[in-house]
């Protein structure tokens, strides 16, 4: 076990943890907004009213939250690759 392997493992684990913590919050909020939007759609369909399909503040927030979650997931994937490289490099 060389120093490079240990450095790659530690950096990878650190990035996985950072990516998870960075993606967890936006993903939870995105799911809540998505459920709320579906609930409003069901209510509007039940009421018989036409729902405006334009851009809303919630849809913009969901786009931002999706982007933040993707960035966190990408950081975690880079960490996983570093851990894998730490095992592959001899």
C-alpha positions as CSV (number, residue, x, y, z in Angstrom):
1,X,0.0,0.0,0.0
2,X,1.6,3.2,-1.2
3,X,1.0,6.7,-0.1
4,X,-0.7,7.6,-3.4
5,X,-3.3,4.9,-2.8
6,X,-4.1,6.2,0.6
7,X,-4.3,9.7,-0.6
8,X,-6.7,8.7,-3.4
9,X,-8.9,6.7,-1.0
10,X,-9.1,9.6,1.5
11,X,-9.7,12.2,-1.2
12,X,-12.4,9.9,-2.7
13,X,-14.1,9.2,0.6
14,X,-14.1,12.9,1.3
15,X,-15.6,13.8,-2.0
16,X,-18.3,11.1,-1.6
17,X,-19.3,12.5,1.8
18,X,-19.2,16.1,0.4
19,X,-21.3,15.1,-2.6
20,X,-23.8,13.3,-0.4
21,X,-24.2,16.1,2.0
22,X,-24.5,18.6,-0.9
23,X,-27.1,16.6,-2.8
24,X,-29.2,15.5,0.2
25,X,-30.9,18.8,1.0
26,X,-31.8,19.9,-2.6
27,X,-33.1,16.4,-3.4
28,X,-35.4,16.4,-0.4
29,X,-36.7,19.8,-1.2
30,X,-37.1,18.9,-4.8
31,X,-39.2,15.9,-3.9
32,X,-41.4,18.0,-1.6
33,X,-42.0,20.6,-4.3
34,X,-42.7,17.8,-6.9
35,X,-45.3,16.2,-4.6
36,X,-46.9,19.6,-3.9
37,X,-47.0,20.4,-7.6
38,X,-48.7,17.0,-8.3
39,X,-51.2,17.7,-5.5
40,X,-52.1,21.1,-7.1
41,X,-52.5,19.4,-10.5
42,X,-54.8,16.8,-9.0
43,X,-56.8,19.5,-7.2
44,X,-57.1,21.5,-10.4
45,X,-58.2,18.4,-12.4
46,X,-60.8,17.6,-9.7
47,X,-62.1,21.2,-9.7
48,X,-62.4,21.2,-13.4
49,X,-60.3,24.3,-14.0
50,X,-57.7,24.7,-16.6
51,X,-54.2,24.8,-15.2
52,X,-51.8,27.4,-16.4
53,X,-48.8,25.6,-17.9
54,X,-46.5,28.6,-17.8
55,X,-43.3,29.0,-15.8
56,X,-44.0,29.3,-12.1
57,X,-41.7,30.1,-9.2
58,X,-42.0,26.5,-8.1
59,X,-40.9,25.2,-11.5
60,X,-37.9,27.6,-11.4
61,X,-37.0,26.4,-7.9
62,X,-37.3,22.8,-9.0
63,X,-34.8,23.5,-11.8
64,X,-32.4,25.1,-9.5
65,X,-32.7,22.2,-7.0
66,X,-32.2,19.6,-9.7
67,X,-29.0,21.4,-10.8
68,X,-27.7,21.6,-7.3
69,X,-28.5,17.9,-6.7
70,X,-26.7,17.0,-10.0
71,X,-23.6,18.9,-8.9
72,X,-23.6,17.0,-5.6
73,X,-24.1,13.7,-7.3
74,X,-21.3,14.5,-9.8
75,X,-18.9,15.3,-6.9
76,X,-19.8,11.9,-5.3
77,X,-19.2,10.1,-8.6
78,X,-15.7,11.7,-8.9
79,X,-15.0,10.6,-5.3
80,X,-16.1,7.0,-6.2
81,X,-13.7,7.1,-9.2
82,X,-10.9,8.3,-7.0
83,X,-11.5,5.4,-4.6
84,X,-11.6,3.0,-7.5
85,X,-8.4,4.4,-8.9
86,X,-6.8,4.0,-5.5
87,X,-7.5,0.3,-5.7
88,X,-6.4,-0.1,-9.3
89,X,-3.1,1.8,-9.1
90,X,-0.2,-0.3,-7.8
